[in-house]
Every structure is written in structure tokens, then in C-alpha cells.
Amino acid sequence: MKDRKRLLKAYDIHFAGLKIGEHLFEYQIDNHFFELFDYTEFNDVSEQVSVCLKKKSNLLELKFSSKGTVNVNCDITNEPFDLPTEGSLFLVVKFGEIYNDDNDELLILPEGEHTLNVAQYIYEMLILSVPAKRIHPNIDSFPEALEALEALSPKEQEVAEDLSQIDPRWNELQKLLNK
């Protein structure tokens, strides 16, 4: 736990000493970053993340952007492949009485706070940049897997064209639908 906190400190942005204006922070993200969050869905990660912080007199605007690749297993063939990804996230940080992160695009930090840890925001942006369905770009080069999938898929049943072939117990329900 102590080691995790120490490693997450690398993602602290000390904004109190920064001048008003834009400041750029860059991070190279790999598997070690995701290990901090106990996330093991990626085989390998190589992401470049930029955080552009625009400091204003009463708030902060952060624009996160990422570009890189994650190595994942194909959902159909289970073969690993490099999946190119891009992501972005916008966050406004205001100051108030108590900490509040209920809104995805607005963070309220207590007055007097001088540091913001961006690790959680980077993590969420990267996770959301990976599509839910992961299909190998050369899926056609795995014909055995596609044939096995086709053999196991449910077959379409012919739809009864004639209503007389429908089970008579459903007739009463059909009347309800027609009303």
C-alpha cells in the first residue's frame, strides 16, 4: 500500500506554484501503471499521455489526451494483437469548502489545496479508449476459429408465415398486442 502511494505520487501536479497560463505534463504509460490499479486485461501497454493544464485565477482546466497501443486478446480467436488507441478527457477543477468528484467533468477541491493527482483520470481515459469488442485486424487469417464459431452459433429458425401455425395459446396475447 505504501509502495502504491509512493508510485502514484509521480502523477501529482503541484499547481500552487505555477503561473497563470498553460502548462504541459507528459507521461509514458506502460503495464506498471495498470498494476497500480490491479487491472490485468492488457497484455502490454505503450501509451503517451499529455495533460495540458490551463491555470486561471479561480479554476484549473485540464485537457488529457492519449495515443498509443494496447496489446489485447481477440474476443473471437483469443490471439493477442496490438490495438491502436486514442483518448481524450476534459476536466475543470474549482475550489470550494469540501472535496467533490460527483461530476465526471468537474472536480471541486478544498480551498488551500495545492496538488492534484491525475492518475485516476489517466486510468479512466485509457480504459475508455479501448473498444468493448476487440477483434483482430487479420481475423480472416484464422479460418479454423471462424469455422468453429460458425458451427457453435445458434441456427435461425424459420418464422411461421401462416398465423395458423402459431400455438393457439398465444392467440389471446396477440389480441392484447393489437389493441
N, CA and C atoms as an extended XYZ file, in Angstrom:
537
Properties=species:S:1:pos:R:3:atomname:S:1:resname:S:1:resid:I:1 pbc="F F F"
N         0.823       -1.195        0.000 N   MET     1
C         0.000        0.000        0.000 CA  MET     1
C         0.865        1.256        0.000 C   MET     1
N         1.908        1.267        0.844 N   LYS     2
C         2.808        2.414        0.878 CA  LYS     2
C         3.503        2.586       -0.458 C   LYS     2
N         3.904        1.450       -1.046 N   ASP     3
C         4.602        1.491       -2.322 CA  ASP     3
C         3.688        2.051       -3.411 C   ASP     3
N         2.408        1.678       -3.381 N   ARG     4
C         1.435        2.184       -4.363 CA  ARG     4
C         1.302        3.695       -4.246 C   ARG     4
N         1.171        4.194       -3.024 N   LYS     5
C         1.047        5.638       -2.822 CA  LYS     5
C         2.287        6.371       -3.312 C   LYS     5
N         3.448        5.780       -3.056 N   ARG     6
C         4.700        6.402       -3.491 CA  ARG     6
C         4.766        6.455       -5.012 C   ARG     6
N         4.347        5.369       -5.672 N   LEU     7
C         4.375        5.326       -7.124 CA  LEU     7
C         3.334        6.262       -7.749 C   LEU     7
N         2.204        6.424       -7.096 N   LEU     8
C         1.174        7.335       -7.610 CA  LEU     8
C         1.574        8.799       -7.485 C   LEU     8
N         2.517        9.109       -6.597 N   LYS     9
C         2.977       10.488       -6.443 CA  LYS     9
C         3.595       11.034       -7.726 C   LYS     9
N         4.056       10.149       -8.611 N   ALA    10
C         4.618       10.579       -9.894 CA  ALA    10
C         3.559       11.284      -10.750 C   ALA    10
N         2.290       11.103      -10.411 N   TYR    11
C         1.198       11.702      -11.168 CA  TYR    11
C         0.593       12.905      -10.445 C   TYR    11
N         1.295       13.415       -9.446 N   ASP    12
C         0.873       14.630       -8.745 CA  ASP    12
C         1.261       15.854       -9.571 C   ASP    12
N         0.333       16.772       -9.700 N   ILE    13
C         0.618       18.063      -10.322 CA  ILE    13
C         0.512       19.111       -9.220 C   ILE    13
N         1.636       19.774       -8.951 N   HIS    14
C         1.681       20.834       -7.936 CA  HIS    14
C         1.355       22.150       -8.641 C   HIS    14
N         0.088       22.533       -8.596 N   PHE    15
C        -0.371       23.691       -9.355 CA  PHE    15
C        -0.231       25.004       -8.598 C   PHE    15
N        -0.030       24.957       -7.285 N   ALA    16
C         0.015       26.187       -6.490 CA  ALA    16
C         1.156       27.099       -6.926 C   ALA    16
N         2.288       26.552       -7.278 N   GLY    17
C         3.435       27.366       -7.654 CA  GLY    17
C         3.489       27.735       -9.123 C   GLY    17
N         2.515       27.284       -9.897 N   LEU    18
C         2.516       27.567      -11.328 CA  LEU    18
C         1.953       28.946      -11.626 C   LEU    18
N         2.485       29.580      -12.660 N   LYS    19
C         1.969       30.877      -13.102 CA  LYS    19
C         0.660       30.678      -13.842 C   LYS    19
N        -0.140       31.716      -13.930 N   ILE    20
C        -1.380       31.662      -14.702 CA  ILE    20
C        -1.003       31.464      -16.161 C   ILE    20
N        -1.696       30.535      -16.808 N   GLY    21
C        -1.402       30.201      -18.198 CA  GLY    21
C        -1.385       28.699      -18.398 C   GLY    21
N        -0.829       28.267      -19.536 N   GLU    22
C        -0.828       26.845      -19.887 CA  GLU    22
C         0.481       26.171      -19.490 C   GLU    22
N         0.342       24.930      -19.027 N   HIS    23
C         1.484       24.111      -18.616 CA  HIS    23
C         1.240       22.697      -19.136 C   HIS    23
N         2.300       22.072      -19.676 N   LEU    24
C         2.168       20.746      -20.264 CA  LEU    24
C         2.888       19.715      -19.414 C   LEU    24
N         2.192       18.593      -19.141 N   PHE    25
C         2.757       17.470      -18.402 CA  PHE    25
C         2.608       16.234      -19.280 C   PHE    25
N         3.679       15.454      -19.403 N   GLU    26
C         3.636       14.265      -20.248 CA  GLU    26
C         4.017       13.031      -19.445 C   GLU    26
N         3.349       11.934      -19.777 N   TYR    27
C         3.561       10.668      -19.074 CA  TYR    27
C         3.652        9.543      -20.095 C   TYR    27
N         4.592        8.638      -19.886 N   GLN    28
C         4.680        7.414      -20.687 CA  GLN    28
C         4.067        6.305      -19.838 C   GLN    28
N         2.980        5.712      -20.339 N   ILE    29
C         2.232        4.726      -19.568 CA  ILE    29
C         2.550        3.320      -20.095 C   ILE    29
N         2.825        2.410      -19.155 N   ASP    30
C         3.065        1.011      -19.509 CA  ASP    30
C         2.298        0.111      -18.541 C   ASP    30
N         2.598       -1.175      -18.553 N   ASN    31
C         1.884       -2.132      -17.697 CA  ASN    31
C         2.003       -1.807      -16.211 C   ASN    31
N         3.118       -1.253      -15.791 N   HIS    32
C         3.314       -0.947      -14.369 CA  HIS    32
C         2.252        0.017      -13.846 C   HIS    32
N         1.834        0.942      -14.695 N   PHE    33
C         0.782        1.883      -14.313 CA  PHE    33
C        -0.506        1.136      -13.987 C   PHE    33
N        -0.893        0.194      -14.836 N   PHE    34
C        -2.146       -0.543      -14.627 CA  PHE    34
C        -2.050       -1.510      -13.456 C   PHE    34
N        -0.864       -1.954      -13.125 N   GLU    35
C        -0.674       -2.802      -11.944 CA  GLU    35
C        -1.018       -2.032      -10.670 C   GLU    35
N        -0.830       -0.717      -10.683 N   LEU    36
C        -1.192        0.107       -9.524 CA  LEU    36
C        -2.694        0.065       -9.253 C   LEU    36
N        -3.470       -0.213      -10.289 N   PHE    37
C        -4.930       -0.277      -10.174 CA  PHE    37
C        -5.440       -1.715      -10.198 C   PHE    37
N        -4.538       -2.696      -10.128 N   ASP    38
C        -4.880       -4.116      -10.184 CA  ASP    38
C        -5.694       -4.452      -11.434 C   ASP    38
N        -5.341       -3.841      -12.557 N   TYR    39
C        -6.017       -4.075      -13.826 CA  TYR    39
C        -5.117       -4.928      -14.700 C   TYR    39
N        -5.618       -6.106      -15.101 N   THR    40
C        -4.766       -7.063      -15.815 CA  THR    40
C        -5.340       -7.485      -17.170 C   THR    40
N        -6.232       -6.711      -17.755 N   GLU    41
C        -6.849       -7.089      -19.031 CA  GLU    41
C        -5.927       -6.877      -20.223 C   GLU    41
N        -4.878       -6.075      -20.080 N   PHE    42
C        -3.969       -5.795      -21.181 CA  PHE    42
C        -2.727       -6.661      -21.047 C   PHE    42
N        -2.261       -7.201      -22.180 N   ASN    43
C        -1.017       -7.960      -22.179 CA  ASN    43
C         0.183       -7.017      -22.101 C   ASN    43
N         0.085       -5.903      -22.817 N   ASP    44
C         1.156       -4.917      -22.845 CA  ASP    44
C         0.543       -3.562      -23.168 C   ASP    44
N         1.189       -2.495      -22.723 N   VAL    45
C         0.672       -1.145      -22.929 CA  VAL    45
C         1.828       -0.225      -23.301 C   VAL    45
N         1.590        0.624      -24.274 N   SER    46
C         2.534        1.678      -24.626 CA  SER    46
C         1.709        2.894      -25.030 C   SER    46
N         1.496        3.782      -24.088 N   GLU    47
C         0.655        4.965      -24.304 CA  GLU    47
C         1.418        6.221      -23.922 C   GLU    47
N         1.281        7.244      -24.740 N   GLN    48
C         1.826        8.559      -24.436 CA  GLN    48
C         0.648        9.436      -24.021 C   GLN    48
N         0.707        9.976      -22.808 N   VAL    49
C        -0.375       10.804      -22.288 CA  VAL    49
C         0.144       12.219      -22.067 C   VAL    49
N        -0.635       13.189      -22.536 N   SER    50
C        -0.320       14.600      -22.323 CA  SER    50
C        -1.449       15.229      -21.514 C   SER    50
N        -1.061       16.050      -20.572 N   VAL    51
C        -2.041       16.796      -19.783 CA  VAL    51
C        -1.696       18.268      -19.928 C   VAL    51
N        -2.611       18.999      -20.560 N   CYS    52
C        -2.427       20.444      -20.709 CA  CYS    52
C        -3.250       21.113      -19.619 C   CYS    52
N        -2.564       21.727      -18.669 N   LEU    53
C        -3.227       22.396      -17.556 CA  LEU    53
C        -3.248       23.888      -17.855 C   LEU    53
N        -4.437       24.454      -17.866 N   LYS    54
C        -4.594       25.894      -18.047 CA  LYS    54
C        -5.007       26.471      -16.697 C   LYS    54
N        -4.066       27.185      -16.081 N   LYS    55
C        -4.344       27.763      -14.771 CA  LYS    55
C        -4.946       29.142      -14.945 C   LYS    55
N        -6.082       29.352      -14.304 N   LYS    56
C        -6.754       30.646      -14.291 CA  LYS    56
C        -6.779       31.127      -12.853 C   LYS    56
N        -7.241       32.323      -12.633 N   SER    57
C        -7.199       32.891      -11.284 CA  SER    57
C        -8.068       32.131      -10.289 C   SER    57
N        -9.189       31.543      -10.745 N   ASN    58
C       -10.091       30.881       -9.805 CA  ASN    58
C       -10.410       29.422      -10.149 C   ASN    58
N        -9.786       28.875      -11.194 N   LEU    59
C       -10.029       27.478      -11.547 CA  LEU    59
C        -8.900       26.945      -12.410 C   LEU    59
N        -8.941       25.638      -12.620 N   LEU    60
C        -7.981       24.958      -13.486 CA  LEU    60
C        -8.759       24.208      -14.560 C   LEU    60
N        -8.239       24.209      -15.784 N   GLU    61
C        -8.803       23.399      -16.855 CA  GLU    61
C        -7.729       22.408      -17.280 C   GLU    61
N        -8.100       21.145      -17.327 N   LEU    62
C        -7.149       20.114      -17.733 CA  LEU    62
C        -7.676       19.403      -18.963 C   LEU    62
N        -6.837       19.321      -19.987 N   LYS    63
C        -7.167       18.583      -21.206 CA  LYS    63
C        -6.203       17.410      -21.286 C   LYS    63
N        -6.752       16.218      -21.130 N   PHE    64
C        -5.973       14.987      -21.209 CA  PHE    64
C        -6.086       14.451      -22.636 C   PHE    64
N        -4.992       13.941      -23.165 N   SER    65
C        -5.047       13.255      -24.460 CA  SER    65
C        -4.042       12.116      -24.431 C   SER    65
N        -4.391       11.039      -25.141 N   SER    66
C        -3.511        9.870      -25.168 CA  SER    66
C        -3.481        9.286      -26.570 C   SER    66
N        -2.368        8.645      -26.873 N   LYS    67
C        -2.214        7.952      -28.142 CA  LYS    67
C        -1.200        6.847      -27.928 C   LYS    67
N        -1.515        5.672      -28.462 N   GLY    68
C        -0.593        4.561      -28.316 CA  GLY    68
C        -1.245        3.253      -28.686 C   GLY    68
N        -0.721        2.173      -28.091 N   THR    69
C        -1.267        0.846      -28.362 CA  THR    69
C        -1.393        0.052      -27.075 C   THR    69
N        -2.375       -0.830      -27.076 N   VAL    70
C        -2.510       -1.816      -26.009 CA  VAL    70
C        -2.553       -3.179      -26.686 C   VAL    70
N        -1.869       -4.121      -26.113 N   ASN    71
C        -1.889       -5.482      -26.637 CA  ASN    71
C        -2.966       -6.238      -25.871 C   ASN    71
N        -3.973       -6.699      -26.613 N   VAL    72
C        -5.112       -7.410      -26.014 CA  VAL    72
C        -5.354       -8.690      -26.791 C   VAL    72
N        -6.168       -9.566      -26.223 N   ASN    73
C        -6.557      -10.791      -26.910 CA  ASN    73
C        -7.837      -10.551      -27.692 C   ASN    73
N        -7.888      -11.131      -28.882 N   CYS    74
C        -9.074      -11.026      -29.730 CA  CYS    74
C       -10.240      -11.739      -29.039 C   CYS    74
N       -11.416      -11.138      -29.089 N   ASP    75
C       -12.596      -11.738      -28.473 CA  ASP    75
C       -13.069      -12.989      -29.208 C   ASP    75
N       -12.678      -13.150      -30.470 N   ILE    76
C       -13.132      -14.298      -31.255 CA  ILE    76
C       -12.102      -15.418      -31.256 C   ILE    76
N       -10.844      -15.060      -31.545 N   THR    77
C        -9.812      -16.090      -31.701 CA  THR    77
C        -8.923      -16.249      -30.478 C   THR    77
N        -8.959      -15.292      -29.576 N   ASN    78
C        -8.117      -15.247      -28.380 CA  ASN    78
C        -6.634      -15.035      -28.719 C   ASN    78
N        -6.350      -14.625      -29.950 N   GLU    79
C        -4.983      -14.316      -30.360 CA  GLU    79
C        -4.639      -12.895      -29.916 C   GLU    79
N        -3.440      -12.693      -29.351 N   PRO    80
C        -3.049      -11.338      -28.955 CA  PRO    80
C        -2.722      -10.475      -30.178 C   PRO    80
N        -3.034       -9.185      -30.066 N   PHE    81
C        -2.687       -8.239      -31.128 CA  PHE    81
C        -2.586       -6.835      -30.534 C   PHE    81
N        -1.846       -5.963      -31.240 N   ASP    82
C        -1.697       -4.573      -30.814 CA  ASP    82
C        -2.869       -3.764      -31.348 C   ASP    82
N        -3.586       -3.119      -30.441 N   LEU    83
C        -4.752       -2.322      -30.788 CA  LEU    83
C        -4.401       -0.843      -30.633 C   LEU    83
N        -4.408       -0.074      -31.723 N   PRO    84
C        -4.123        1.360      -31.591 CA  PRO    84
C        -5.267        2.066      -30.862 C   PRO    84
N        -4.917        3.007      -29.992 N   THR    85
C        -5.937        3.730      -29.223 CA  THR    85
C        -5.631        5.220      -29.204 C   THR    85
N        -6.685        5.992      -29.047 N   GLU    86
C        -6.593        7.431      -28.818 CA  GLU    86
C        -7.696        7.790      -27.846 C   GLU    86
N        -7.394        8.698      -26.947 N   GLY    87
C        -8.405        9.107      -25.982 CA  GLY    87
C        -8.244       10.557      -25.598 C   GLY    87
N        -9.309       11.113      -25.041 N   SER    88
C        -9.250       12.492      -24.548 CA  SER    88
C       -10.235       12.643      -23.395 C   SER    88
N        -9.941       13.611      -22.569 N   LEU    89
C       -10.772       13.869      -21.393 CA  LEU    89
C       -10.601       15.337      -21.028 C   LEU    89
N       -11.677       15.971      -20.623 N   PHE    90
C       -11.627       17.366      -20.203 CA  PHE    90
C       -12.112       17.452      -18.768 C   PHE    90
N       -11.390       18.183      -17.943 N   LEU    91
C       -11.739       18.300      -16.527 CA  LEU    91
C       -11.564       19.745      -16.074 C   LEU    91
N       -12.557       20.251      -15.373 N   VAL    92
C       -12.479       21.581      -14.752 CA  VAL    92
C       -12.338       21.370      -13.256 C   VAL    92
N       -11.376       22.064      -12.659 N   VAL    93
C       -11.156       21.975      -11.214 CA  VAL    93
C       -11.491       23.332      -10.605 C   VAL    93
N       -12.457       23.313       -9.708 N   LYS    94
C       -12.828       24.523       -8.967 CA  LYS    94
C       -12.491       24.300       -7.504 C   LYS    94
N       -12.576       25.365       -6.736 N   PHE    95
C       -12.243       25.290       -5.314 CA  PHE    95
C       -13.468       25.649       -4.490 C   PHE    95
N       -13.687       24.880       -3.421 N   GLY    96
C       -14.843       25.084       -2.569 CA  GLY    96
C       -14.536       24.656       -1.149 C   GLY    96
N       -15.593       24.415       -0.387 N   GLU    97
C       -15.424       24.042        1.017 CA  GLU    97
C       -14.975       22.598        1.189 C   GLU    97
N       -15.593       21.688        0.405 N   ILE    98
C       -15.262       20.269        0.572 CA  ILE    98
C       -14.952       19.632       -0.782 C   ILE    98
N       -14.230       18.518       -0.730 N   TYR    99
C       -13.892       17.747       -1.919 CA  TYR    99
C       -15.156       17.142       -2.506 C   TYR    99
N       -15.322       17.245       -3.845 N   ASN   100
C       -16.484       16.674       -4.506 CA  ASN   100
C       -16.096       16.266       -5.926 C   ASN   100
N       -16.216       14.973       -6.218 N   ASP   101
C       -15.925       14.488       -7.569 CA  ASP   101
C       -17.133       13.750       -8.159 C   ASP   101
N       -18.342       14.178       -7.775 N   ASP   102
C       -19.567       13.540       -8.246 CA  ASP   102
C       -19.777       13.718       -9.750 C   ASP   102
N       -19.313       14.825      -10.309 N   ASN   103
C       -19.474       15.116      -11.724 CA  ASN   103
C       -18.224       14.662      -12.474 C   ASN   103
N       -18.411       14.016      -13.633 N   ASP   104
C       -17.282       13.499      -14.409 CA  ASP   104
C       -16.384       14.594      -14.967 C   ASP   104
N       -16.940       15.774      -15.219 N   GLU   105
C       -16.170       16.838      -15.843 CA  GLU   105
C       -15.841       17.979      -14.889 C   GLU   105
N       -16.223       17.848      -13.627 N   LEU   106
C       -15.970       18.905      -12.646 CA  LEU   106
C       -15.488       18.285      -11.346 C   LEU   106
N       -14.380       18.803      -10.868 N   LEU   107
C       -13.818       18.370       -9.591 CA  LEU   107
C       -13.738       19.590       -8.693 C   LEU   107
N       -14.219       19.452       -7.474 N   ILE   108
C       -14.109       20.541       -6.512 CA  ILE   108
C       -13.112       20.122       -5.442 C   ILE   108
N       -12.059       20.921       -5.323 N   LEU   109
C       -11.032       20.684       -4.307 CA  LEU   109
C       -11.225       21.661       -3.164 C   LEU   109
N       -10.881       21.267       -1.951 N   PRO   110
C       -10.995       22.195       -0.824 CA  PRO   110
C       -10.065       23.399       -1.007 C   PRO   110
N       -10.513       24.558       -0.544 N   GLU   111
C        -9.681       25.761       -0.583 CA  GLU   111
C        -8.349       25.470        0.097 C   GLU   111
N        -7.270       25.979       -0.445 N   GLY   112
C        -5.959       25.762        0.153 CA  GLY   112
C        -5.238       24.536       -0.383 C   GLY   112
N        -5.916       23.716       -1.164 N   GLU   113
C        -5.272       22.543       -1.767 CA  GLU   113
C        -4.270       23.036       -2.810 C   GLU   113
N        -3.152       22.356       -2.923 N   HIS   114
C        -2.117       22.821       -3.852 CA  HIS   114
C        -1.619       21.737       -4.802 C   HIS   114
N        -2.165       20.514       -4.678 N   THR   115
C        -1.722       19.399       -5.508 CA  THR   115
C        -2.927       18.621       -6.017 C   THR   115
N        -2.814       18.143       -7.254 N   LEU   116
C        -3.853       17.312       -7.858 CA  LEU   116
C        -3.191       16.067       -8.423 C   LEU   116
N        -3.688       14.895       -8.029 N   ASN   117
C        -3.174       13.647       -8.577 CA  ASN   117
C        -4.052       13.260       -9.766 C   ASN   117
N        -3.441       13.099      -10.934 N   VAL   118
C        -4.193       12.839      -12.168 CA  VAL   118
C        -4.208       11.363      -12.563 C   VAL   118
N        -3.645       10.488      -11.762 N   ALA   119
C        -3.538        9.069      -12.113 CA  ALA   119
C        -4.902        8.440      -12.394 C   ALA   119
N        -5.895        8.689      -11.561 N   GLN   120
C        -7.223        8.099      -11.747 CA  GLN   120
C        -7.851        8.562      -13.058 C   GLN   120
N        -7.654        9.814      -13.410 N   TYR   121
C        -8.217       10.349      -14.648 CA  TYR   121
C        -7.520        9.741      -15.873 C   TYR   121
N        -6.215        9.571      -15.781 N   ILE   122
C        -5.471        8.921      -16.865 CA  ILE   122
C        -5.952        7.482      -17.020 C   ILE   122
N        -6.087        6.786      -15.910 N   TYR   123
C        -6.546        5.394      -15.914 CA  TYR   123
C        -7.915        5.280      -16.595 C   TYR   123
N        -8.862        6.101      -16.191 N   GLU   124
C       -10.213        6.041      -16.747 CA  GLU   124
C       -10.219        6.382      -18.239 C   GLU   124
N        -9.440        7.398      -18.634 N   MET   125
C        -9.388        7.773      -20.044 CA  MET   125
C        -8.845        6.621      -20.885 C   MET   125
N        -7.787        5.981      -20.411 N   LEU   126
C        -7.188        4.887      -21.175 CA  LEU   126
C        -8.108        3.674      -21.257 C   LEU   126
N        -8.767        3.346      -20.172 N   ILE   127
C        -9.695        2.215      -20.178 CA  ILE   127
C       -10.844        2.480      -21.154 C   ILE   127
N       -11.358        3.701      -21.151 N   LEU   128
C       -12.480        4.039      -22.027 CA  LEU   128
C       -12.070        4.182      -23.487 C   LEU   128
N       -10.776        4.335      -23.762 N   SER   129
C       -10.326        4.465      -25.149 CA  SER   129
C       -10.228        3.116      -25.856 C   SER   129
N       -10.326        2.031      -25.100 N   VAL   130
C       -10.260        0.693      -25.689 CA  VAL   130
C       -11.689        0.231      -25.969 C   VAL   130
N       -11.978       -0.185      -27.214 N   PRO   131
C       -13.351       -0.607      -27.518 CA  PRO   131
C       -13.760       -1.840      -26.723 C   PRO   131
N       -15.048       -1.970      -26.480 N   ALA   132
C       -15.559       -3.113      -25.720 CA  ALA   132
C       -15.365       -4.415      -26.489 C   ALA   132
N       -15.510       -4.360      -27.800 N   LYS   133
C       -15.325       -5.548      -28.636 CA  LYS   133
C       -13.965       -5.439      -29.316 C   LYS   133
N       -13.120       -6.418      -29.056 N   ARG   134
C       -11.748       -6.391      -29.558 CA  ARG   134
C       -11.579       -7.503      -30.591 C   ARG   134
N       -11.465       -7.118      -31.852 N   ILE   135
C       -11.359       -8.098      -32.926 CA  ILE   135
C       -10.046       -7.898      -33.667 C   ILE   135
N        -9.322       -8.984      -33.820 N   HIS   136
C        -8.022       -8.975      -34.505 CA  HIS   136
C        -8.191       -8.377      -35.901 C   HIS   136
N        -7.302       -7.474      -36.322 N   PRO   137
C        -7.456       -6.862      -37.646 CA  PRO   137
C        -7.307       -7.860      -38.795 C   PRO   137
N        -6.634       -8.978      -38.558 N   ASN   138
C        -6.479      -10.019      -39.579 CA  ASN   138
C        -7.306      -11.247      -39.214 C   ASN   138
N        -8.541      -11.016      -38.832 N   ILE   139
C        -9.415      -12.096      -38.365 CA  ILE   139
C        -9.587      -13.180      -39.431 C   ILE   139
N        -9.527      -12.794      -40.701 N   ASP   140
C        -9.710      -13.765      -41.786 CA  ASP   140
C        -8.561      -14.768      -41.875 C   ASP   140
N        -7.443      -14.478      -41.223 N   SER   141
C        -6.315      -15.411      -41.273 CA  SER   141
C        -6.439      -16.519      -40.221 C   SER   141
N        -7.590      -16.593      -39.560 N   PHE   142
C        -7.850      -17.640      -38.564 CA  PHE   142
C        -9.105      -18.413      -38.962 C   PHE   142
N        -9.065      -19.137      -40.111 N   PRO   143
C       -10.286      -19.800      -40.599 CA  PRO   143
C       -10.805      -20.886      -39.665 C   PRO   143
N        -9.905      -21.593      -38.959 N   GLU   144
C       -10.378      -22.654      -38.061 CA  GLU   144
C       -11.235      -22.081      -36.940 C   GLU   144
N       -10.810      -20.951      -36.407 N   ALA   145
C       -11.573      -20.326      -35.325 CA  ALA   145
C       -12.931      -19.858      -35.833 C   ALA   145
N       -12.965      -19.280      -37.029 N   LEU   146
C       -14.228      -18.805      -37.587 CA  LEU   146
C       -15.172      -19.966      -37.891 C   LEU   146
N       -14.624      -21.076      -38.395 N   GLU   147
C       -15.455      -22.254      -38.677 CA  GLU   147
C       -16.027      -22.837      -37.382 C   GLU   147
N       -15.213      -22.910      -36.346 N   ALA   148
C       -15.687      -23.426      -35.058 CA  ALA   148
C       -16.773      -22.526      -34.485 C   ALA   148
N       -16.592      -21.233      -34.633 N   LEU   149
C       -17.586      -20.280      -34.132 CA  LEU   149
C       -18.894      -20.431      -34.896 C   LEU   149
N       -18.809      -20.611      -36.203 N   GLU   150
C       -19.996      -20.792      -37.024 CA  GLU   150
C       -20.725      -22.081      -36.656 C   GLU   150
N       -19.971      -23.152      -36.395 N   ALA   151
C       -20.576      -24.435      -36.047 CA  ALA   151
C       -21.296      -24.374      -34.708 C   ALA   151
N       -20.799      -23.542      -33.800 N   LEU   152
C       -21.401      -23.443      -32.478 CA  LEU   152
C       -22.496      -22.386      -32.372 C   LEU   152
N       -22.627      -21.549      -33.386 N   SER   153
C       -23.628      -20.481      -33.303 CA  SER   153
C       -25.026      -21.045      -33.483 C   SER   153
N       -26.015      -20.425      -32.853 N   PRO   154
C       -27.393      -20.923      -32.974 CA  PRO   154
C       -27.900      -20.724      -34.401 C   PRO   154
N       -28.668      -21.677      -34.865 N   LYS   155
C       -29.230      -21.622      -36.223 CA  LYS   155
C       -30.544      -20.856      -36.179 C   LYS   155
N       -30.781      -20.108      -37.240 N   GLU   156
C       -32.035      -19.357      -37.331 CA  GLU   156
C       -33.187      -20.318      -37.589 C   GLU   156
N       -34.278      -20.078      -36.910 N   GLN   157
C       -35.469      -20.899      -37.129 CA  GLN   157
C       -36.351      -20.192      -38.142 C   GLN   157
N       -36.968      -20.983      -38.961 N   GLU   158
C       -37.861      -20.381      -39.943 CA  GLU   158
C       -39.053      -19.784      -39.219 C   GLU   158
N       -39.382      -18.581      -39.612 N   VAL   159
C       -40.503      -17.873      -38.998 CA  VAL   159
C       -41.796      -18.362      -39.659 C   VAL   159
N       -42.764      -18.631      -38.817 N   ALA   160
C       -44.046      -19.106      -39.341 CA  ALA   160
C       -44.725      -17.981      -40.105 C   ALA   160
N       -44.950      -18.212      -41.393 N   GLU   161
C       -45.598      -17.183      -42.199 CA  GLU   161
C       -47.110      -17.199      -41.995 C   GLU   161
N       -47.629      -18.359      -41.724 N   ASP   162
C       -49.059      -18.518      -41.564 CA  ASP   162
C       -49.393      -18.471      -40.075 C   ASP   162
N       -50.291      -17.604      -39.696 N   LEU   163
C       -50.656      -17.472      -38.290 CA  LEU   163
C       -51.303      -18.736      -37.738 C   LEU   163
N       -51.792      -19.606      -38.618 N   SER   164
C       -52.428      -20.835      -38.144 CA  SER   164
C       -51.390      -21.789      -37.547 C   SER   164
N       -50.116      -21.595      -37.851 N   GLN   165
C       -49.075      -22.457      -37.313 CA  GLN   165
C       -48.639      -22.024      -35.911 C   GLN   165
N       -49.120      -20.892      -35.469 N   ILE   166
C       -48.770      -20.399      -34.149 CA  ILE   166
C       -49.572      -21.145      -33.098 C   ILE   166
N       -48.950      -21.460      -31.995 N   ASP   167
C       -49.595      -22.143      -30.876 CA  ASP   167
C       -50.846      -21.360      -30.468 C   ASP   167
N       -52.006      -22.000      -30.416 N   PRO   168
C       -53.258      -21.287      -30.117 CA  PRO   168
C       -53.265      -20.626      -28.737 C   PRO   168
N       -52.414      -21.054      -27.837 N   ARG   169
C       -52.388      -20.429      -26.503 CA  ARG   169
C       -51.907      -18.984      -26.574 C   ARG   169
N       -51.206      -18.626      -27.654 N   TRP   170
C       -50.688      -17.264      -27.796 CA  TRP   170
C       -51.711      -16.330      -28.435 C   TRP   170
N       -52.814      -16.862      -28.928 N   ASN   171
C       -53.809      -16.029      -29.612 CA  ASN   171
C       -54.367      -14.934      -28.714 C   ASN   171
N       -54.641      -15.267      -27.464 N   GLU   172
C       -55.193      -14.267      -26.547 CA  GLU   172
C       -54.201      -13.122      -26.324 C   GLU   172
N       -52.920      -13.463      -26.230 N   LEU   173
C       -51.913      -12.420      -26.074 CA  LEU   173
C       -51.791      -11.578      -27.339 C   LEU   173
N       -51.925      -12.204      -28.483 N   GLN   174
C       -51.865      -11.477      -29.740 CA  GLN   174
C       -52.983      -10.442      -29.812 C   GLN   174
N       -54.163      -10.771      -29.286 N   LYS   175
C       -55.287       -9.835      -29.272 CA  LYS   175
C       -54.933       -8.601      -28.442 C   LYS   175
N       -54.206       -8.818      -27.331 N   LEU   176
C       -53.807       -7.691      -26.488 CA  LEU   176
C       -52.853       -6.751      -27.218 C   LEU   176
N       -51.950       -7.324      -28.002 N   LEU   177
C       -50.988       -6.507      -28.747 CA  LEU   177
C       -51.661       -5.672      -29.809 C   LEU   177
N       -52.733       -6.196      -30.366 N   ASN   178
C       -53.410       -5.495      -31.473 CA  ASN   178
C       -54.289       -4.349      -30.977 C   ASN   178
N       -54.537       -4.268      -29.682 N   LYS   179
C       -55.413       -3.208      -29.154 CA  LYS   179
C       -54.685       -1.900      -29.082 C   LYS   179
